[in-house]
Amino acid sequence: MNKLNALRAFLIQYAPELKRNPDKLHISATRGNLESWLTASLSYGYSYDASIVVEDFAGSPDEIFLPVLLWLRTNEVALFQSMTGGASPISFQVDQIDAKTIDLALTLPLTEAVDVTMQNGGYRLDRRLEPPQIDTGLQIDIPDIPGLLQQLFGNEDQLLPDEV
């Protein structure tokens, strides 16, 4: 599943503690559904809940929350378009292990579409890219997501205090 791998790589790259200790991060797919239609196309899709677990995490949950939300802005655009003031489909749980560490679990819905096309007498599978975001006039442009995350979380001496 491409999105699980991409999300894992993004979190390891931009969450400082996960960059140092990537084995603390566990990502899996649960409650998956396979979708296909009785049409002339063999294309299909699947939807699932991505379960993200970070064990023995000594940072602020925000060091995981913000990168996940920024990743979703590009990789699961429809999720934000469907959130119109109702309950968020993104849930989390925090277990306080001791005064300095937590276990953090996030669950978020993801979808992937696969196009099956004829090519040179055979078939080809291609992952469909996310559709472009519909301009509602409410989006903010974040031209440098890596720079933003590096500024906020890249230098451990400059992390935001928990009370902010």
C-alpha positions, 0 to 999 in steps of 0.5 A, a space after each residue: 500500500 503506497 500511502 502507508 509507505 509514503 506516510 511512514 517515510 514522511 514521519 521518519 523524515 520530519 519527526 525528530 524522535 522518529 528520525 533517531 528511532 524509526 523502530 518506535 513507529 508502527 503503521 498498519 491498515 485495518 478495516 479495509 474495503 476493496 471496491 470494484 465495479 461491474 464495468 468495462 474497466 478492471 480498475 479498482 480501489 480500496 479504503 482502509 483505516 491507517 493505524 499509526 502507533 508511536 511507542 515510548 515517545 518522549 516528544 509532544 504529540 504535536 510533533 506527530 499530529 502536524 506532520 500527519 495533517 500536512 501529509 494528508 493535505 497533499 495525499 488525501 485531499 478528499 478527507 479535508 473536503 469532507 470535514 465541514 464542521 462535523 466530527 473529524 474522521 481522524 482519531 487518536 489515543 494517548 497512553 501516559 507511560 511515565 512522566 516523560 513518555 507516551 504511547 500515541 495511536 492515531 487512526 485516519 481513513 485513507 483511500 487508494 485507486 488503481 487503474 488497470 489498463 491494456 498496454 502492448 497486448 497485456 495489462 498494466 497497474 498504475 496508482 492513481 494520483 490524488 485529484 487536485 484540491 478544489 479551491 474554496 478560497 479557505 486554503 492556506 498556501 504552505 510552499 515549504 512544508 519541510 522548512 516549516 516542520 524543520 523550523 518547528 521541530 528540527 532543532 530540539 532546543 527550539 521545540 515549542 513548549 507544551 503549553 503553547 
